[in-house]
Amino acid sequence: MKTTYFYALALMMMPLVGRADEKEYRLQSPSGKITTAIVCSDQLNFSISYDGKEVLSKSPVSMSLGDETVWGPKANVSKAVRGSNESIVESPFSQSATMPDCYNSLTLRMKGNWSIEFRAYDDGVAYRFASTRKKPYEIVCEQTEFNFPADYTASVPYVRTGSDDDMQSQFFNSFENLYTVGPLSALNPRRLAFLPLSVDAGGVTVAITETDLNDYPGLYLYNPDGTHSLKGKHAPYPTKIVDGGYNNIEGVVTETADYIARVDGARTFPWRIFIIGDDKAVASSNLSYLLAEPSRIADTSWIKPGKVAWDWWNSWNITGVDFEAGINTPTYKHYIDFAADNGIEYVILDDGWAAGKGEDLFILNPDIDLKEIIAYADKKNVGIILWAGYRAFERDLEKVCRHYSEMGVKGFKVDFEDRDDQLMTAFNHRAAETAARYHLVLDLHGAYKPAGINRTWPNVLNVEGVNGLENVKWTELADFDIIQYDTMLPFLRQLAGPMDYTQGAMVNAARHNFRPIHNQPMAPGTRAHQLALYMILYSPLNMLCDSPSNYRREQECTDFIASVPTVWDETIVLDAKMGEYIVTARRKGCEWFIGGISNWTPRDLTVDLAPLNLTGTAHMKLFTDGANAHRNGNDYKSRTANISPSDKLKIHLAPGGGFAAHIRSK
């Protein structure tokens, strides 16, 4: 790592003086393309320019403490510390094995034992508060007010639960919804939006998210007054939590304090991130990972990413067997056989392996012989992951992890968290630490965005916080256009880290043929679209959502899915336009996998292979939409070909279509 701190006399290294009581500091990205101006005056505010164009106007930030201290207004700078960094971050369970971490920084140390730090990257700006106070205190609120120069178009995921008349009720939610697209001024003034979200600042995208979210409530944004601004809101600190919600396995907050967080001493706070650029640059950003706290696990050799044969989406629908399928030992042995036959690393036992409603994880369903299942899986080199409701997992955290680790379980899928207040974000880090001590991986379901936990605790391989494929089991296409949603995820939710979207449907329907069928589900769009999602979306623990019987009937597609890695050495977004299409190439070793998807508009794409830097002739297996995929989503075409580094692929995508390619050097 190369880190340099310096003081200079140049304009960029000195405060710019306006009014006598006002100091302005400017910070540029390494390329000089992005500039943020920080002003200390009656208010502490900042603005951001991209290529000389203001994309964020003066925006005040502050923190109000329980003793009536406010960090921000009339800030008294005791020292301005500038720095630069040019290093490489190891990221073995991510979209790229290494990531360049290059930025310029400015830390303003204030009288009163607090500071604010800004970093400027070539693809965005981030800031965070920090405190050196040693005595405990409360944070009553944090001011986040992001002002835009004009009434730009925003893409926001509203909280879909709770009442417009009771904003408090909206803090209990699953962090799943489609994106509402419209002018800032037209956003619902009584409805919170969770992160990430984005604003089209006149042709330049500004995507907003946060990271290093630990022991602090998550940030929501909304527009209460019809202006060009987004204002922040945090869940209050819970003082009473009771069993409730789905099957009584959620923690329902019934009483709260008049503050959002309790702080025990010196600490840094979450980074607020503004990812800035065109669609390709935004979809390629790794700022959420780079700004997160580095791994706390010294030895990560036991962490095993991979694919998962999953039971719940396909409702245990297997055929051609001589036993009744369901939540029972023979069914799970069948899933294990399928996984072993196809090189799938894991099988999940979802809701139902524990007796009753899963309130007690030590009482098993009598139809399940868990020891036999684990032993059978172990012989076949398949790992077992268990589903667990949040409340039951939290209540017996240490005991559950110790007991099932000793039995040979490899991890847990923790579900129905549905909050991101301070106690919940602290719990997820505590759960990750506990699981790591027992060499268990985690999939956090019904949870808020990853926000850096996947770097700090790399045994957290996946996080939901996405309105994924499970929703097609019960939702009409008119109410949930998942194809349109797919073409927005890489530019929004994926910026926050990996997502448990659960793709892989082998029953595919053209738009006019789709129907929600809970116990025998299908997916809208084409087969090639489903295959492409294994490259478009990033999931170190990646589901095969459909039935083993369907996969065996579609062995060619299954072979392709089984060949796709889940962590990567390199990722390149080749072409993209948010809400319309995206083409992503990912490399593992000397093999490239390329996926492309479209919304419901058919289109012809020309994919330039030059960025892959192929050496010599390579072999390609290509899946495209069939000639009749617009009529029957199951229709696809596969072919093999030899390609050269200068080739360009000309591909037609059907409505809701896609393509997938596997390229190997000869």
C-alpha positions in Angstrom: 0.0 0.0 0.0 1.2 3.5 -0.8 -0.4 6.2 1.5 0.8 9.8 1.5 -0.3 12.6 3.7 0.8 16.1 2.8 0.3 19.7 3.1 0.7 22.0 0.1 0.4 25.7 -0.8 -1.6 25.1 -4.0 -5.2 26.2 -4.2 -6.5 22.6 -4.0 -4.7 22.1 -0.7 -5.8 25.2 1.1 -9.2 26.4 2.4 -10.8 29.0 0.2 -11.9 32.0 2.3 -15.2 33.7 1.5 -16.9 35.4 4.4 -14.8 36.0 7.4 -16.6 33.2 9.3 -16.7 30.8 6.3 -14.0 28.4 5.1 -14.3 26.3 1.9 -12.2 23.3 1.1 -12.1 21.6 -2.2 -11.2 18.0 -2.9 -10.8 16.4 -6.3 -10.8 12.8 -7.5 -7.4 11.5 -8.8 -8.5 12.1 -12.4 -9.8 15.6 -11.5 -13.2 14.8 -13.0 -15.1 14.9 -9.7 -14.8 17.8 -7.3 -16.5 18.2 -3.9 -16.6 21.5 -2.1 -17.0 21.5 1.7 -18.0 24.7 3.4 -17.7 25.3 7.2 -20.0 28.3 8.1 -23.3 28.6 9.9 -23.8 25.1 8.5 -21.5 22.4 7.5 -22.4 21.6 3.9 -20.9 20.1 0.7 -21.6 20.0 -3.0 -20.3 17.9 -5.9 -19.4 18.6 -9.5 -18.8 16.2 -12.3 -16.8 17.4 -15.3 -17.4 21.0 -14.2 -21.2 20.5 -13.9 -22.8 20.7 -10.5 -24.7 17.4 -9.8 -25.3 18.0 -6.1 -26.0 21.5 -4.7 -25.0 22.7 -1.2 -26.3 20.0 1.1 -26.1 20.4 4.9 -25.0 17.6 7.2 -25.0 17.4 11.0 -25.4 15.1 14.0 -27.4 16.0 17.1 -26.5 14.4 20.4 -28.5 13.8 23.5 -26.7 16.5 25.5 -27.9 19.1 22.9 -24.4 19.2 21.2 -24.7 19.5 17.5 -21.8 18.5 15.2 -21.9 20.6 12.0 -23.2 24.2 12.5 -20.5 26.7 13.1 -17.9 23.9 13.0 -14.5 25.0 14.3 -11.8 23.3 12.3 -8.7 22.6 14.4 -6.8 20.7 11.6 -7.4 19.8 8.0 -5.6 16.6 7.0 -5.3 15.8 3.3 -4.2 12.5 2.0 -4.1 10.2 -1.1 -4.2 6.5 -1.4 -3.2 4.2 -4.3 -3.4 0.5 -3.3 -4.9 -2.8 -4.3 -7.5 -4.4 -2.1 -7.8 -8.2 -2.0 -11.4 -9.3 -2.5 -11.4 -13.1 -2.8 -15.2 -13.5 -2.4 -16.3 -10.7 -4.7 -16.9 -9.6 -8.3 -13.1 -9.2 -8.8 -10.3 -10.9 -6.9 -8.5 -7.6 -6.5 -9.8 -4.0 -6.6 -7.8 -0.8 -7.1 -8.4 1.6 -4.1 -7.4 5.0 -5.4 -8.7 8.2 -3.8 -7.9 11.6 -2.4 -9.1 12.4 1.1 -9.8 15.3 3.4 -10.4 15.0 7.1 -11.6 18.0 9.0 -10.8 17.6 12.7 -13.1 19.8 14.8 -12.9 21.2 18.2 -15.3 19.1 20.4 -13.8 15.7 19.7 -15.4 15.0 16.4 -14.4 15.0 12.7 -15.8 14.5 9.2 -13.9 12.7 6.4 -14.4 13.0 2.7 -12.9 10.8 0.0 -13.1 11.5 -3.7 -12.7 8.6 -6.1 -12.9 8.7 -9.9 -16.4 7.1 -9.7 -17.8 9.0 -6.7 -17.6 10.8 -3.3 -18.1 9.5 0.2 -18.2 11.1 3.7 -18.5 9.9 7.2 -18.5 11.4 10.7 -16.2 10.2 13.5 -15.8 10.9 17.2 -13.1 10.5 19.8 -15.5 10.9 22.7 -14.8 8.3 25.4 -18.0 8.6 27.5 -21.3 7.1 26.3 -23.8 9.3 24.5 -26.9 9.1 22.4 -27.5 10.4 18.8 -30.9 12.0 18.6 -30.8 12.4 14.8 -28.4 12.7 11.8 -29.1 15.4 9.3 -28.8 14.2 5.7 -30.3 16.6 3.2 -29.2 16.1 -0.4 -30.1 19.0 -2.6 -30.1 18.8 -6.4 -29.8 21.7 -8.8 -33.0 20.8 -10.7 -36.1 18.6 -10.6 -34.2 15.6 -11.9 -35.6 12.1 -12.4 -35.2 9.7 -9.5 -35.4 5.9 -9.3 -36.4 4.9 -5.8 -37.5 1.7 -4.0 -40.2 2.8 -1.6 -40.9 0.8 1.5 -43.9 -1.2 0.6 -45.3 -1.9 4.0 -46.6 0.4 6.8 -48.9 3.4 6.6 -48.4 6.7 4.8 -50.0 8.2 7.9 -47.5 6.5 10.3 -43.9 6.7 9.1 -42.8 4.8 12.2 -44.7 1.7 10.8 -42.6 1.8 7.7 -39.4 0.9 9.5 -40.6 -2.7 9.8 -40.2 -3.9 6.2 -38.4 -6.5 4.0 -36.5 -4.1 1.8 -38.1 -5.4 -1.3 -39.9 -3.3 -3.9 -39.8 -2.3 -7.5 -38.4 1.1 -8.5 -40.6 4.1 -8.9 -39.2 6.4 -11.6 -40.3 10.1 -11.6 -39.3 13.7 -10.8 -37.9 14.4 -7.4 -40.7 16.8 -6.7 -43.3 14.1 -7.4 -42.0 11.6 -4.9 -44.5 10.5 -2.2 -43.9 12.9 0.7 -45.1 10.4 3.2 -43.3 7.3 2.0 -39.7 6.3 2.8 -37.3 4.9 0.3 -34.5 2.5 1.2 -31.0 2.5 -0.4 -29.5 2.3 -2.9 -31.5 4.8 -5.1 -30.4 7.0 -7.9 -31.0 10.4 -9.5 -30.4 11.2 -13.2 -28.7 14.6 -12.9 -29.1 15.7 -16.5 -27.4 12.7 -18.1 -25.1 11.9 -15.2 -26.2 9.3 -12.7 -25.8 9.9 -9.0 -26.5 6.7 -7.1 -26.8 7.0 -3.3 -26.0 4.3 -0.8 -24.1 3.7 2.4 -21.6 1.2 3.7 -19.7 0.1 6.9 -23.2 -0.1 8.5 -22.5 -1.7 11.9 -24.2 -0.9 15.2 -26.0 2.1 13.6 -29.4 2.4 12.0 -29.7 2.3 8.2 -30.5 5.5 6.2 -33.8 6.1 4.4 -34.5 9.0 2.1 -37.8 10.8 1.3 -39.0 14.1 -0.1 -41.4 15.7 2.4 -41.9 19.1 0.7 -42.0 18.6 -3.1 -38.6 20.3 -3.6 -35.5 19.0 -5.4 -34.2 17.5 -2.2 -34.0 14.2 -0.5 -34.0 14.2 3.3 -32.8 11.4 5.6 -34.6 9.4 8.3 -33.4 6.7 10.6 -35.3 4.1 12.7 -35.4 5.0 16.4 -33.6 2.9 18.9 -35.8 0.0 20.0 -36.5 -0.3 23.8 -38.9 -3.2 23.6 -39.0 -6.0 21.1 -41.5 -8.9 21.2 -42.0 -12.1 19.2 -44.4 -11.5 16.3 -44.8 -11.2 12.6 -44.6 -14.2 10.3 -45.1 -17.4 12.3 -44.0 -15.5 15.4 -40.3 -15.6 14.3 -39.8 -11.9 13.7 -38.8 -9.3 16.3 -41.5 -6.6 16.4 -40.6 -3.3 17.9 -43.3 -2.1 20.2 -41.5 0.7 22.1 -38.7 3.1 21.0 -36.5 5.8 22.5 -36.3 9.4 21.4 -32.9 8.8 19.8 -31.6 6.7 17.0 -28.4 5.3 18.4 -26.4 4.7 21.6 -22.7 5.2 21.4 -20.3 3.7 24.0 -17.1 5.6 23.0 -14.9 6.6 20.2 -16.0 5.3 16.8 -16.5 6.0 13.1 -20.0 6.1 11.5 -21.3 4.7 8.2 -20.0 6.1 4.9 -22.6 8.0 2.8 -21.7 7.2 -0.8 -22.5 9.1 -4.1 -21.6 6.9 -7.1 -21.3 9.2 -10.1 -20.9 8.6 -13.9 -22.6 7.0 -16.9 -24.5 3.8 -16.6 -21.5 1.6 -17.3 -19.4 3.4 -14.7 -22.1 3.2 -12.1 -22.8 -0.5 -12.6 -19.0 -1.2 -12.4 -18.5 0.6 -9.0 -17.0 -1.2 -6.0 -17.2 1.7 -3.6 -19.4 -0.1 -1.1 -16.8 -2.8 -0.7 -13.8 -0.6 -0.8 -15.1 1.7 2.0 -16.2 -1.1 4.3 -14.1 -2.3 7.2 -11.6 -4.9 6.1 -12.1 -8.6 7.0 -12.1 -9.5 10.7 -11.5 -13.2 9.9 -7.8 -13.9 9.8 -8.1 -17.4 8.1 -10.7 -17.5 5.4 -9.6 -20.8 3.8 -12.6 -22.6 5.2 -15.1 -20.2 3.5 -16.5 -22.0 0.5 -18.7 -20.1 -2.0 -20.8 -22.0 -4.4 -24.2 -22.9 -5.9 -27.1 -24.3 -4.0 -29.9 -26.7 -4.9 -32.9 -25.0 -3.2 -36.2 -26.6 -2.3 -38.7 -23.9 -1.4 -39.2 -22.1 -4.7 -40.0 -25.3 -6.6 -42.2 -26.5 -3.7 -40.4 -29.8 -3.4 -41.8 -30.8 -6.8 -39.9 -33.8 -7.9 -41.2 -36.5 -10.2 -40.3 -40.0 -11.3 -39.5 -41.2 -7.8 -41.1 -44.0 -5.7 -41.7 -41.9 -2.6 -44.0 -39.0 -1.8 -42.0 -35.8 -2.2 -42.1 -33.2 0.6 -40.2 -32.1 3.7 -38.8 -35.5 4.5 -35.5 -37.5 4.4 -36.0 -39.2 1.1 -36.7 -35.9 -0.7 -33.6 -34.3 0.7 -31.5 -37.3 -0.3 -32.8 -36.8 -3.8 -31.7 -33.1 -3.8 -28.3 -34.2 -2.5 -28.0 -36.8 -5.4 -28.9 -34.1 -7.9 -26.3 -31.7 -6.4 -23.6 -34.3 -6.3 -24.3 -35.4 -9.9 -24.0 -31.8 -11.2 -21.1 -30.5 -9.0 -23.4 -28.3 -6.9 -21.8 -27.4 -3.6 -24.8 -27.1 -1.3 -28.4 -28.1 -0.5 -30.6 -25.8 1.6 -33.2 -27.2 3.9 -35.6 -24.3 4.0 -38.6 -23.6 6.3 -40.0 -26.9 7.7 -37.0 -28.9 8.8 -37.6 -27.7 12.4 -40.9 -28.7 14.0 -43.9 -26.4 14.3 -43.2 -23.0 12.9 -39.5 -23.0 13.5 -39.7 -21.2 16.9 -37.3 -23.7 18.4 -34.4 -24.8 16.3 -33.6 -27.8 18.5 -37.0 -29.5 17.9 -36.9 -31.3 14.5 -39.7 -32.2 12.1 -40.3 -35.9 12.8 -40.1 -36.6 9.1 -36.6 -35.3 9.0 -33.6 -37.4 10.1 -31.1 -34.6 10.0 -28.1 -36.7 11.1 -28.7 -39.1 8.3 -29.1 -36.3 5.7 -25.9 -34.6 6.8 -24.0 -37.9 6.7 -25.4 -38.8 3.3 -24.5 -35.3 2.0 -21.0 -35.5 3.5 -20.3 -38.8 1.6 -21.2 -37.0 -1.6 -19.2 -33.9 -0.9 -22.3 -31.7 -0.6 -22.8 -29.2 2.2 -26.0 -28.7 4.1 -27.3 -25.2 4.9 -30.3 -24.8 7.3 -33.0 -22.1 7.2 -33.6 -20.3 10.5 -36.1 -17.7 11.5 -34.4 -14.6 12.9 -35.9 -14.6 16.3 -35.1 -18.3 17.0 -31.6 -17.9 15.7 -31.0 -14.8 17.8 -32.3 -16.2 21.0 -30.0 -19.2 21.0 -27.2 -17.9 18.7 -24.1 -19.4 20.3 -25.8 -22.7 21.2 -27.4 -23.1 17.7 -24.1 -22.4 15.9 -22.1 -24.7 18.2 -24.6 -27.6 18.0 -25.2 -27.6 14.3 -21.6 -27.0 13.4 -20.7 -30.1 15.5 -23.3 -32.0 13.5 -21.6 -31.1 10.2 -23.9 -28.3 9.0 -22.1 -25.7 6.8 -24.2 -22.6 7.3 -27.5 -20.9 8.0 -30.0 -18.9 5.9 -31.4 -16.4 8.5 -34.8 -15.1 7.5 -37.4 -12.5 8.4 -35.1 -9.9 9.9 -37.2 -7.0 8.5 -35.5 -4.2 10.3 -32.3 -2.1 10.1 -32.4 -0.2 13.4 -29.2 -0.1 15.5 -30.0 -3.4 17.3 -30.5 -5.3 14.1 -27.3 -4.1 12.4 -25.4 -4.9 15.5 -27.0 -8.3 15.6 -25.9 -9.2 12.0 -22.3 -8.4 12.8 -22.6 -10.4 16.1 -24.1 -13.3 14.2 -21.4 -13.2 11.6 -18.7 -13.3 14.2 -20.3 -16.1 16.1 -20.9 -18.1 12.9 -17.3 -17.6 11.9 -16.0 -19.1 15.1 -17.8 -22.3 14.2 -16.8 -22.1 10.5 -20.4 -21.4 9.3 -21.4 -19.4 6.3 -24.5 -17.1 6.4 -27.2 -16.0 3.9 -29.1 -13.1 5.5 -32.6 -13.2 4.1 -35.4 -10.8 4.7 -32.6 -8.4 5.5 -31.4 -4.9 4.5 -28.7 -4.3 1.9 -25.2 -5.8 2.7 -23.7 -2.3 3.3 -20.1 -3.7 3.7 -20.8 -6.7 6.0 -19.6 -9.1 3.2 -16.1 -7.5 3.4 -15.9 -7.3 7.1 -17.3 -10.8 7.6 -16.7 -12.7 4.4 -18.5 -15.7 5.7 -21.7 -13.6 5.0 -21.8 -14.9 1.4 -25.2 -13.5 0.5 -27.9 -11.0 1.5 -31.4 -10.6 0.2 -32.8 -7.1 0.3 -34.0 -7.6 -3.2 -37.5 -8.2 -4.7 -36.3 -11.4 -6.3 -37.7 -14.3 -8.3 -39.6 -15.7 -5.3 -42.2 -13.0 -5.8 -43.4 -14.4 -9.2 -44.9 -17.3 -7.3 -47.8 -15.1 -6.1 -47.8 -11.8 -8.1 -49.4 -11.0 -11.4 -47.0 -9.5 -14.0 -49.1 -6.3 -14.1 -48.2 -5.8 -10.4 -44.6 -7.0 -10.5 -42.7 -6.5 -13.8 -39.7 -8.5 -12.8 -38.2 -8.2 -16.3 -38.0 -4.4 -16.1 -36.7 -4.8 -12.5 -33.9 -7.1 -13.7 -32.6 -4.4 -16.0 -32.4 -1.9 -13.0 -30.8 -4.1 -10.3 -27.2 -3.9 -11.6 -27.4 -0.1 -11.4 -29.0 0.1 -8.0 -29.3 -2.7 -5.5 -26.2 -4.5 -6.7 -24.1 -1.4 -5.8 -24.6 -2.4 -2.2 -23.2 -5.9 -2.5 -24.3 -9.5 -3.3 -27.9 -10.4 -3.5 -29.9 -13.5 -3.0 -32.2 -13.1 -6.1 -32.6 -16.9 -6.6 -32.6 -17.3 -10.4 -32.6 -20.4 -12.5 -36.2 -21.1 -13.5 -36.5 -23.8 -16.2 -40.2 -23.1 -17.0 -40.2 -19.8 -18.9 -43.1 -17.8 -20.2 -43.5 -15.1 -22.8 -45.2 -12.0 -21.4 -48.8 -13.0 -22.5 -48.4 -16.6 -21.2 -47.1 -15.9 -17.7 -49.2 -16.9 -14.7 -48.3 -16.9 -10.9 -48.7 -20.5 -9.7 -47.3 -20.8 -6.1 -46.7 -24.6 -6.0 -45.6 -25.1 -9.7 -44.0 -21.7 -10.5 -42.7 -20.3 -13.8 -40.7 -17.2 -14.6 -41.6 -14.5 -17.1 -39.1 -13.9 -19.9 -36.9 -16.3 -21.8 -34.7 -19.3 -20.8 -31.6 -17.4 -22.1 -32.6 -14.5 -19.8 -32.5 -16.8 -16.8 -29.1 -18.2 -17.8 -27.7 -14.7 -18.3 -28.7 -13.7 -14.7 -25.9 -16.0 -13.4 -23.5 -13.5 -14.8 -25.5 -10.3 -14.5 -26.2 -10.6 -10.8 -23.5 -11.3 -8.3 -24.1 -13.9 -5.6 -21.3 -15.9 -4.0 -23.9 -18.3 -2.7 -26.1 -18.7 -5.8 -29.4 -20.6 -5.9 -30.7 -23.1 -8.4 -34.3 -22.3 -7.7 -36.0 -25.0 -9.8 -36.8 -28.6 -9.2 -34.1 -31.3 -9.8 -36.6 -33.0 -12.1 -36.8 -29.9 -14.3 -33.1 -29.5 -14.3 -32.6 -33.1 -15.4 -35.0 -32.6 -18.2 -33.0 -29.5 -19.3 -29.6 -31.0 -18.8 -27.8 -28.7 -21.3 -28.9 -25.6 -19.4 -28.1 -27.3 -16.1 -24.6 -28.1 -17.3 -24.1 -24.5 -18.2 -25.4 -23.2 -14.8 -23.2 -25.7 -13.0 -20.1 -24.5 -14.9 -20.6 -20.8 -13.8 -18.4 -19.7 -10.9 -19.9 -17.6 -8.1 -16.9 -15.5 -7.3 -14.7 -13.9 -9.9 -11.2 -12.7 -10.8 -12.4 -9.8 -13.0 -15.7 -8.2 -14.0 -16.3 -5.8 -17.0 -19.6 -4.2 -17.8 -19.4 -4.2 -21.7 -22.6 -2.3 -22.5 -25.4 -0.9 -20.4 -28.4 1.4 -20.2 -30.4 1.4 -16.9 -33.9 0.0 -17.3 -33.2 -1.2 -20.8 -30.3 -3.7 -21.1 -26.9 -4.7 -19.7 -24.1 -6.9 -20.9 -21.6 -8.1 -18.2 -18.5 -10.3 -18.7 -16.9 -12.0 -15.7 -13.6 -14.0 -15.7 -12.4 -16.9 -13.6 -8.9 -18.0 -14.4 -8.7 -18.0 -18.2 -12.4 -18.5 -18.8 -14.9 -15.8 -19.5 -18.6 -15.9 -18.9 -20.8 -13.3 -20.5 -24.5 -12.5 -19.8 -26.8 -10.0 -21.5 -30.5 -9.2 -20.7 -33.1 -6.9 -22.1 -36.4 -5.5 -20.8 -39.5 -6.3 -22.8 -38.2 -4.4 -25.8 -36.6 -6.7 -28.4 -33.2 -5.5 -29.5 -30.1 -6.3 -31.5 -26.8 -6.0 -29.7 -23.2 -6.0 -31.0 -20.9 -7.3 -28.3 -17.3 -6.3 -28.7 -14.9 -8.9 -27.3 -11.8 -6.7 -27.5 -12.0 -5.7 -23.8 -11.6 -9.3 -22.8 -8.0 -9.3 -24.1 -8.3 -12.9 -25.4 -5.1 -14.4 -26.7 -5.5 -16.3 -29.9 -8.5 -18.4 -30.9 -10.9 -19.4 -28.2 -13.8 -21.8 -28.0 -17.3 -20.4 -27.2 -20.6 -22.0 -26.2 -23.4 -19.6 -26.8 -27.0 -19.6 -25.7 -29.4 -17.2 -27.3 -33.2 -16.7 -27.6 -34.8 -19.1 -30.0 -36.7 -17.8 -33.1 -40.0 -18.3 -31.2 -38.9 -17.1 -27.8 -41.3 -14.2 -28.1 -44.1 -16.8 -28.2 -42.7 -19.5 -25.9 -40.1 -18.4 -23.3 -38.6 -21.9 -23.2 -37.3 -21.6 -26.8 -33.6 -21.1 -26.9 -30.7 -22.0 -29.3 -27.3 -23.1 -28.4 -24.2 -23.3 -30.6 -20.5 -23.6 -30.4 -17.9 -21.6 -32.4 -14.3 -20.7 -32.5 -13.7 -16.9 -32.0 -10.8 -14.5 -32.3 -10.0 -11.6 -30.0 -11.2 -9.1 -32.5 -14.6 -10.7 -33.1 -17.9 -9.0 -32.4 -21.0 -11.0 -31.5 -24.2 -9.9 -33.1 -27.1 -11.1 -31.0 -30.9 -10.6 -31.1 -32.7 -10.5 -27.8 -36.4 -11.3 -27.7 -38.8 -9.4 -25.4 -37.6 -10.3 -21.9 -34.7 -12.0 -23.5 -31.1 -12.6 -23.0 -28.0 -14.5 -24.0 -25.2 -16.3 -22.2 -21.7 -17.3 -23.3 -18.8 -19.4 -22.0 -15.5 -18.7 -23.6 -12.4 -20.8 -23.1 -8.9 -20.4 -24.6 -8.0 -23.3 -26.8 
